[in-house]
């Protein structure tokens, strides 16, 4: 259903990871795109190897829009991870 697509529009590291500006230690992995719906499946990877996936509609395609959403998802994951560590 999903096929490989390019990264987040920034210079990659040669290993398929593209750093996310504003999120130190996080990078995009190559995007996947659904041929049926046009949706983008985007995997974000932290420097510790943790991966977070998000699926966005086809109309969310501009690099700055994707980055803003990725930053929100990363902040939410970090907050959740911090609370989980406190037993929350």
Secondary structure as UniProt FT lines:
FT   STRAND          2..4
FT   STRAND          18..19
FT   TURN            21..22
FT   TURN            24..25
FT   STRAND          26..28
FT   STRAND          32..34
FT   TURN            35..37
FT   STRAND          40..46
FT   TURN            47..48
FT   STRAND          51..56
FT   TURN            58..59
FT   HELIX           63..85
FT   TURN            86..87
//
